[in-house]
Amino acid sequence: GGQTLATLIAQARMQGKPGGEHFRRAARLIAQAADALQAVHDLHIVHRDVKPQNILVTPDDVVKVADLGLAHLAGENVLSLTGDIMGTFCYMSPAQAQGEVKELDGRADVFSLGATLYELLTLQRAFAGDTPPEIMRKILHEDPPSSRTLHLHLPRDLELITLKALEKRAVDRYASMAELAEDLHRFLRGEPI
């Protein structure tokens, strides 16, 4: 009886510019997704395909992360049979975009969840383009458009959380989903992030 986060984003696009309650709900939903993904990471599994279509939301706003079809154990060198890059271009981390599969850890999923949060907050993809190479170039070399420019009422702390999750270098991102979730929970409690 639920829906995907992608469906919620599409509905929000039809309603126009989001406001305060939308931003708080986004923080709650992404915090739940981060908590769920931390449980996966605790098993040394990297999801590798975190995106709005793979985050399910029940009618009572409980988040469930789905589709671990591309998941693998952190540190393993796993390639597809054709050697293709695995993941969804608009949400993949820079390491995934460069095919650095062995170096992938939970911070790759942090980036993907950051891209999902960005889209949920702004109703636009962080890295959009007409072709996979164009999207990959943006992921590797460009920052997404300022989310506060797109939505002036977006809380500054949510923008900062999103930008930290979207850092190009893994060492500059949140070190874990738990850290990302903690900052989102601090935001929701009105505490400094």
Backbone as CSV, one residue per row, in Angstrom:
resi,resn,N_x,N_y,N_z,CA_x,CA_y,CA_z,C_x,C_y,C_z
1,GLY,0.792,-1.213,0.000,0.000,0.000,0.000,0.831,1.272,0.000
2,GLY,2.150,1.139,-0.053,3.001,2.319,-0.044,3.367,2.757,-1.442
3,GLN,4.448,3.507,-1.524,4.942,3.983,-2.809,6.442,4.197,-2.712
4,THR,7.049,4.438,-3.844,8.480,4.713,-3.830,8.718,6.195,-3.565
5,LEU,9.930,6.493,-3.156,10.311,7.893,-2.982,10.243,8.618,-4.328
6,ALA,10.508,7.904,-5.415,10.407,8.504,-6.752,8.984,9.001,-7.011
7,THR,7.996,8.231,-6.586,6.600,8.643,-6.752,6.292,9.871,-5.907
8,LEU,6.815,9.897,-4.675,6.604,11.070,-3.816,7.231,12.319,-4.430
9,ILE,8.405,12.161,-5.031,9.067,13.295,-5.685,8.226,13.783,-6.870
10,ALA,7.724,12.849,-7.663,6.889,13.218,-8.816,5.630,13.954,-8.359
11,GLN,5.010,13.486,-7.270,3.819,14.162,-6.747,4.166,15.569,-6.262
12,ALA,5.301,15.712,-5.593,5.720,17.028,-5.099,5.991,17.978,-6.260
13,ARG,6.554,17.456,-7.355,6.799,18.302,-8.535,5.487,18.870,-9.066
14,MET,4.449,18.051,-9.068,3.153,18.500,-9.576,2.520,19.548,-8.665
15,GLN,2.860,19.521,-7.375,2.275,20.459,-6.410,3.001,21.794,-6.380
16,GLY,4.164,21.874,-6.989,4.899,23.139,-6.998,6.021,23.156,-5.986
17,LYS,6.495,24.347,-5.651,7.641,24.496,-4.742,7.295,23.983,-3.355
18,PRO,8.178,23.134,-2.802,7.910,22.595,-1.465,8.164,23.622,-0.377
19,GLY,7.592,23.353,0.779,7.759,24.247,1.923,8.308,23.518,3.130
20,GLY,8.141,24.127,4.299,8.744,23.652,5.538,8.422,22.220,5.905
21,GLU,7.158,21.836,5.842,6.808,20.466,6.236,7.387,19.450,5.255
22,HIS,7.441,19.796,3.990,8.065,18.902,3.000,9.535,18.667,3.354
23,PHE,10.234,19.737,3.742,11.652,19.605,4.084,11.846,18.746,5.328
24,ARG,10.988,18.904,6.316,11.093,18.092,7.538,10.782,16.625,7.229
25,ARG,9.775,16.400,6.408,9.445,15.017,6.040,10.605,14.400,5.266
26,ALA,11.213,15.159,4.370,12.367,14.660,3.617,13.480,14.246,4.570
27,ALA,13.757,15.072,5.566,14.802,14.753,6.540,14.458,13.473,7.304
28,ARG,13.184,13.333,7.707,12.764,12.117,8.434,12.915,10.869,7.564
29,LEU,12.472,10.955,6.315,12.530,9.792,5.431,13.977,9.396,5.118
30,ILE,14.815,10.366,4.817,16.208,10.064,4.474,16.963,9.578,5.711
31,ALA,16.636,10.098,6.889,17.260,9.602,8.121,16.927,8.125,8.318
32,GLN,15.678,7.744,8.062,15.294,6.335,8.171,16.057,5.482,7.149
33,ALA,16.176,5.986,5.935,16.911,5.239,4.900,18.369,5.087,5.314
34,ALA,18.952,6.145,5.883,20.348,6.076,6.334,20.500,5.053,7.456
35,ASP,19.547,5.017,8.377,19.591,4.025,9.452,19.525,2.600,8.878
36,ALA,18.643,2.392,7.904,18.511,1.069,7.289,19.792,0.689,6.543
37,LEU,20.352,1.630,5.809,21.577,1.340,5.064,22.764,1.134,5.996
38,GLN,22.765,1.777,7.162,23.833,1.521,8.125,23.791,0.065,8.574
39,ALA,22.599,-0.491,8.742,22.471,-1.904,9.117,23.065,-2.797,8.028
40,VAL,22.862,-2.432,6.771,23.449,-3.184,5.655,24.970,-3.034,5.678
41,HIS,25.440,-1.821,5.897,26.891,-1.568,5.940,27.550,-2.276,7.109
42,ASP,26.827,-2.435,8.215,27.381,-3.162,9.361,27.698,-4.608,9.003
43,LEU,27.059,-5.118,7.955,27.333,-6.470,7.453,28.390,-6.444,6.346
44,HIS,29.017,-5.275,6.148,30.067,-5.060,5.136,29.530,-5.205,3.717
45,ILE,28.268,-4.844,3.540,27.629,-4.894,2.228,27.402,-3.467,1.750
46,VAL,27.783,-3.200,0.500,27.542,-1.910,-0.136,26.380,-2.098,-1.112
47,HIS,25.348,-1.272,-1.007,24.145,-1.400,-1.837,24.454,-1.149,-3.311
48,ARG,25.141,-0.070,-3.629,25.576,0.341,-4.968,24.480,0.838,-5.900
49,ASP,23.234,0.880,-5.472,22.180,1.390,-6.348,21.107,2.114,-5.532
50,VAL,21.552,2.955,-4.598,20.618,3.744,-3.797,20.073,4.851,-4.694
51,LYS,18.753,4.909,-4.785,18.076,5.908,-5.613,16.615,5.968,-5.180
52,PRO,15.885,7.001,-5.569,14.492,7.133,-5.119,13.612,5.926,-5.452
53,GLN,13.870,5.264,-6.558,13.059,4.105,-6.937,13.279,2.917,-6.002
54,ASN,14.394,2.889,-5.281,14.704,1.770,-4.397,14.456,2.088,-2.923
55,ILE,13.805,3.194,-2.671,13.410,3.538,-1.303,11.888,3.525,-1.263
56,LEU,11.352,2.597,-0.510,9.914,2.423,-0.401,9.418,3.134,0.849
57,VAL,8.235,3.730,0.762,7.642,4.448,1.883,6.241,3.884,2.105
58,THR,6.001,3.368,3.313,4.690,2.822,3.638,3.700,3.964,3.855
59,PRO,2.399,3.652,3.909,1.403,4.722,4.143,1.637,5.498,5.440
60,ASP,2.282,4.884,6.431,2.558,5.599,7.680,4.001,6.106,7.743
61,ASP,4.600,6.341,6.575,5.929,6.953,6.432,7.071,6.146,7.056
62,VAL,6.972,4.843,6.981,8.085,3.978,7.372,8.858,3.647,6.097
63,VAL,10.171,3.841,6.149,11.026,3.638,4.976,11.569,2.226,4.951
64,LYS,11.603,1.669,3.761,12.213,0.360,3.530,13.114,0.486,2.311
65,VAL,14.353,0.047,2.454,15.300,0.095,1.340,15.193,-1.231,0.592
66,ALA,15.062,-1.144,-0.720,14.826,-2.328,-1.541,15.919,-2.511,-2.581
67,ASP,15.848,-3.617,-3.280,16.646,-3.946,-4.458,18.149,-3.939,-4.182
68,LEU,18.593,-4.978,-3.532,20.025,-5.145,-3.297,20.657,-5.999,-4.389
69,GLY,20.098,-5.952,-5.580,20.582,-6.761,-6.694,21.996,-6.448,-7.132
70,LEU,22.480,-5.230,-6.886,23.846,-4.856,-7.258,24.781,-4.834,-6.052
71,ALA,24.266,-5.192,-4.886,25.064,-5.126,-3.659,26.243,-6.091,-3.720
72,HIS,27.319,-5.719,-3.018,28.467,-6.622,-2.902,29.199,-6.346,-1.600
73,LEU,30.053,-7.265,-1.225,30.835,-7.092,-0.009,31.877,-6.010,-0.230
74,ALA,31.993,-5.107,0.725,32.968,-4.015,0.627,34.365,-4.577,0.452
75,GLY,35.124,-3.980,-0.450,36.504,-4.394,-0.673,36.681,-5.477,-1.710
76,GLU,35.590,-6.114,-2.138,35.716,-7.136,-3.166,35.716,-6.489,-4.538
77,ASN,36.486,-7.051,-5.452,36.534,-6.546,-6.821,35.498,-7.315,-7.632
78,VAL,34.297,-6.752,-7.701,33.192,-7.407,-8.380,32.834,-6.598,-9.619
79,LEU,32.887,-7.213,-10.769,32.483,-6.568,-12.020,31.361,-7.362,-12.652
80,SER,30.582,-6.703,-13.481,29.582,-7.424,-14.245,30.298,-8.273,-15.290
81,LEU,29.579,-9.185,-15.888,30.186,-10.054,-16.889,30.754,-9.266,-18.063
82,THR,30.152,-8.125,-18.359,30.624,-7.326,-19.488,31.633,-6.269,-19.062
83,GLY,31.870,-6.144,-17.748,32.786,-5.128,-17.253,32.152,-3.748,-17.178
84,ASP,30.828,-3.671,-17.295,30.131,-2.388,-17.261,30.154,-1.791,-15.858
85,ILE,30.034,-0.478,-15.798,29.871,0.215,-14.528,28.480,-0.122,-14.004
86,MET,28.404,-0.449,-12.720,27.137,-0.870,-12.134,26.541,0.255,-11.298
87,GLY,25.245,0.492,-11.462,24.541,1.520,-10.705,23.715,2.372,-11.648
88,THR,23.029,3.349,-11.085,22.213,4.262,-11.867,22.969,5.581,-11.969
89,PHE,23.267,6.006,-13.179,24.179,7.120,-13.425,23.902,8.354,-12.578
90,CYS,22.679,8.812,-12.509,22.381,10.077,-11.822,22.667,10.041,-10.322
91,TYR,22.819,8.845,-9.752,22.972,8.729,-8.308,24.295,8.086,-7.897
92,MET,25.082,7.620,-8.850,26.303,6.897,-8.470,27.401,7.829,-8.003
93,SER,28.223,7.293,-7.123,29.322,8.064,-6.561,30.425,8.250,-7.600
94,PRO,31.312,9.216,-7.375,32.436,9.391,-8.303,33.275,8.118,-8.465
95,ALA,33.484,7.388,-7.387,34.267,6.138,-7.490,33.566,5.143,-8.403
96,GLN,32.250,5.018,-8.283,31.507,4.126,-9.173,31.602,4.607,-10.615
97,ALA,31.462,5.916,-10.808,31.510,6.480,-12.159,32.859,6.215,-12.824
98,GLN,33.913,6.116,-12.019,35.248,5.839,-12.547,35.549,4.346,-12.593
99,GLY,34.601,3.519,-12.155,34.799,2.073,-12.181,35.713,1.553,-11.086
100,GLU,35.879,2.320,-10.015,36.743,1.910,-8.910,35.961,1.028,-7.937
101,VAL,35.610,-0.158,-8.390,34.717,-1.026,-7.630,35.375,-1.538,-6.356
102,LYS,36.638,-1.886,-6.408,37.299,-2.459,-5.237,37.362,-1.474,-4.081
103,GLU,37.462,-0.179,-4.381,37.574,0.835,-3.337,36.223,1.235,-2.744
104,LEU,35.128,0.713,-3.277,33.812,1.117,-2.787,33.578,0.649,-1.364
105,ASP,33.056,1.576,-0.566,32.608,1.225,0.769,31.299,1.974,1.005
106,GLY,30.850,2.025,2.230,29.571,2.659,2.537,29.476,4.109,2.128
107,ARG,30.616,4.786,1.974,30.580,6.192,1.575,30.072,6.364,0.144
108,ALA,30.166,5.326,-0.683,29.566,5.397,-2.024,28.048,5.494,-1.897
109,ASP,27.480,4.709,-0.979,26.037,4.781,-0.739,25.645,6.107,-0.099
110,VAL,26.535,6.682,0.746,26.269,7.994,1.336,26.090,9.016,0.217
111,PHE,26.968,8.971,-0.786,26.860,9.889,-1.908,25.513,9.703,-2.619
112,SER,25.165,8.467,-2.894,23.906,8.178,-3.602,22.695,8.629,-2.802
113,LEU,22.739,8.421,-1.482,21.624,8.882,-0.655,21.616,10.412,-0.598
114,GLY,22.791,11.033,-0.639,22.865,12.494,-0.721,22.234,13.016,-1.996
115,ALA,22.487,12.324,-3.113,21.868,12.717,-4.387,20.351,12.545,-4.324
116,THR,19.916,11.513,-3.620,18.480,11.285,-3.434,17.877,12.377,-2.567
117,LEU,18.571,12.741,-1.478,18.096,13.823,-0.613,18.022,15.131,-1.387
118,TYR,19.043,15.414,-2.183,19.057,16.632,-2.993,17.808,16.686,-3.879
119,GLU,17.510,15.582,-4.543,16.345,15.557,-5.442,15.042,15.702,-4.666
120,LEU,14.969,15.079,-3.509,13.757,15.184,-2.694,13.546,16.627,-2.213
121,LEU,14.629,17.319,-1.889,14.521,18.694,-1.402,14.263,19.700,-2.516
122,THR,14.936,19.530,-3.655,14.859,20.524,-4.730,13.907,20.142,-5.854
123,LEU,13.538,18.868,-5.895,12.699,18.294,-6.952,13.430,18.291,-8.299
124,GLN,14.753,18.379,-8.250,15.610,18.276,-9.437,16.767,17.342,-9.112
125,ARG,17.252,16.658,-10.125,18.408,15.791,-9.910,19.666,16.628,-9.699
126,ALA,20.522,16.136,-8.830,21.782,16.830,-8.552,22.684,16.812,-9.779
127,PHE,22.657,15.711,-10.506,23.515,15.547,-11.682,22.649,15.054,-12.829
128,ALA,22.209,15.974,-13.648,21.343,15.636,-14.769,22.096,15.849,-16.071
129,GLY,21.681,15.162,-17.092,22.278,15.327,-18.405,21.553,14.483,-19.421
130,ASP,21.889,14.698,-20.672,21.228,13.977,-21.754,21.864,12.632,-22.053
131,THR,23.118,12.461,-21.649,23.822,11.208,-21.940,24.579,10.744,-20.694
132,PRO,24.833,9.438,-20.581,25.639,8.951,-19.444,27.005,9.629,-19.334
133,PRO,27.748,9.836,-20.440,29.039,10.532,-20.280,28.898,11.950,-19.708
134,GLU,27.845,12.672,-20.108,27.625,14.023,-19.577,27.337,13.972,-18.081
135,ILE,26.508,13.022,-17.670,26.189,12.869,-16.251,27.443,12.489,-15.467
136,MET,28.224,11.560,-16.009,29.441,11.126,-15.330,30.427,12.290,-15.190
137,ARG,30.542,13.124,-16.212,31.429,14.287,-16.140,30.996,15.212,-15.016
138,LYS,29.690,15.427,-14.888,29.188,16.297,-13.823,29.450,15.689,-12.447
139,ILE,29.224,14.396,-12.314,29.486,13.723,-11.034,30.947,13.879,-10.643
140,LEU,31.834,13.748,-11.612,33.269,13.793,-11.330,33.815,15.205,-11.146
141,HIS,33.233,16.202,-11.850,33.890,17.504,-11.906,33.040,18.719,-11.536
142,GLU,31.731,18.556,-11.386,30.873,19.715,-11.108,30.080,19.517,-9.825
143,ASP,29.842,20.622,-9.146,28.945,20.588,-7.996,27.519,20.763,-8.507
144,PRO,26.554,20.206,-7.782,25.164,20.415,-8.212,24.766,21.878,-8.038
145,PRO,23.723,22.327,-8.733,23.245,23.698,-8.529,22.898,23.926,-7.061
146,SER,23.125,25.132,-6.582,22.841,25.458,-5.178,21.378,25.169,-4.859
147,SER,21.158,24.328,-3.866,19.791,23.958,-3.516,19.022,25.143,-2.928
148,ARG,19.700,26.046,-2.254,19.019,27.220,-1.697,18.696,28.243,-2.779
149,THR,19.400,28.203,-3.894,19.039,29.052,-5.023,17.737,28.546,-5.642
150,LEU,17.593,27.231,-5.665,16.382,26.637,-6.232,15.187,26.823,-5.307
151,HIS,15.435,26.769,-3.984,14.369,26.923,-2.993,14.892,27.782,-1.849
152,LEU,14.548,29.059,-1.862,15.063,30.015,-0.883,14.709,29.652,0.551
153,HIS,13.611,28.925,0.747,13.167,28.595,2.102,13.755,27.287,2.611
154,LEU,14.598,26.659,1.830,15.245,25.431,2.274,16.147,25.763,3.464
155,PRO,15.989,25.061,4.577,16.845,25.329,5.734,18.323,25.131,5.395
156,ARG,19.132,26.081,5.841,20.576,26.060,5.556,21.216,24.762,6.029
157,ASP,20.810,24.260,7.208,21.412,23.028,7.724,21.133,21.834,6.800
158,LEU,19.946,21.774,6.214,19.654,20.685,5.271,20.527,20.789,4.031
159,GLU,20.757,22.020,3.567,21.646,22.203,2.432,23.061,21.722,2.780
160,LEU,23.545,22.079,3.957,24.896,21.677,4.365,25.017,20.161,4.505
161,ILE,23.996,19.522,5.063,23.995,18.059,5.185,24.083,17.432,3.802
162,THR,23.286,17.940,2.884,23.265,17.405,1.521,24.620,17.594,0.842
163,LEU,25.198,18.778,0.977,26.497,19.048,0.343,27.601,18.162,0.910
164,LYS,27.567,17.905,2.213,28.580,17.026,2.814,28.427,15.600,2.282
165,ALA,27.203,15.146,2.120,26.971,13.804,1.579,27.423,13.709,0.121
166,LEU,27.406,14.843,-0.592,27.744,14.863,-2.017,29.195,15.273,-2.303
167,GLU,30.042,15.274,-1.305,31.446,15.614,-1.542,32.049,14.648,-2.565
168,LYS,32.853,15.169,-3.467,33.461,14.346,-4.521,34.400,13.284,-3.940
169,ARG,35.241,13.707,-2.991,36.201,12.774,-2.390,35.532,12.062,-1.216
170,ALA,35.632,10.743,-1.206,34.984,9.952,-0.161,35.437,10.378,1.232
171,VAL,36.697,10.766,1.377,37.208,11.152,2.704,36.573,12.438,3.217
172,ASP,35.981,13.230,2.336,35.341,14.475,2.738,33.862,14.308,3.056
173,ARG,33.293,13.154,2.718,31.875,12.870,2.969,31.673,12.406,4.409
174,TYR,30.419,12.233,4.778,30.132,11.554,6.044,30.827,10.199,5.995
175,ALA,31.455,9.817,7.083,32.201,8.556,7.122,31.276,7.346,7.144
176,SER,30.030,7.568,7.522,29.086,6.453,7.601,27.659,6.974,7.453
177,MET,26.755,6.044,7.198,25.332,6.392,7.166,24.877,6.833,8.548
178,ALA,25.478,6.271,9.593,25.110,6.658,10.960,25.387,8.137,11.182
179,GLU,26.529,8.640,10.686,26.842,10.066,10.833,25.840,10.932,10.078
180,LEU,25.478,10.513,8.877,24.480,11.246,8.098,23.145,11.265,8.837
181,ALA,22.712,10.100,9.323,21.441,10.015,10.058,21.479,10.886,11.309
182,GLU,22.620,10.896,12.026,22.734,11.703,13.248,22.529,13.185,12.945
183,ASP,23.138,13.679,11.866,22.949,15.088,11.520,21.501,15.385,11.138
184,LEU,20.866,14.470,10.425,19.454,14.674,10.072,18.583,14.685,11.323
185,HIS,18.869,13.791,12.268,18.114,13.773,13.523,18.353,15.050,14.333
186,ARG,19.599,15.564,14.304,19.882,16.829,14.988,19.069,17.956,14.358
187,PHE,19.039,17.997,13.047,18.245,19.010,12.360,16.786,18.927,12.800
188,LEU,16.238,17.720,12.840,14.829,17.539,13.190,14.551,17.944,14.634
189,ARG,15.545,17.813,15.511,15.381,18.226,16.922,15.690,19.700,17.135
190,GLY,16.133,20.390,16.075,16.474,21.791,16.198,17.819,22.023,16.856
191,GLU,18.698,21.016,16.803,20.039,21.113,17.386,21.045,21.450,16.294
192,PRO,22.206,21.987,16.668,23.238,22.268,15.677,23.721,20.967,15.026
193,ILE,23.971,21.039,13.724,24.473,19.847,13.033,25.983,19.798,13.152
